[in-house]
Amino acid sequence: MGDVINLNRFRKARAKADRAQEADANRAKFGRTVADKARDEADTARRKALLDGVKLEE
């Protein structure tokens, strides 16, 4: 026979893990400096311009 599990404790542990995962995502999304955001935006624009520059016309 299996071990007895406290379902309330299991539910709370799962909710805590979900909150921790959401906090990590929010740190990555909102925890960046203005310089980081500007660098990423410039890099994205540069890659898009490079890709558009080598695109063949149909």
C-alpha positions, 0 to 999 in steps of 0.5 A: 500500500502506498504512503499517505499524502496530505493533499492540502500540503501537496496543493500548497507546494504546487501553488508555491512552485507556480508562484516562484516560476511566475516570479522568475518570468517577471524578473526576466521581463521587468527586471531589466535596465533601460540600457538592456532594453535599448541594446536588445531593441537595437539588436532586433532592429539590426537583425531585421534590417540585415534580413530585409537587405538580403531578401530576394524580390519576387 
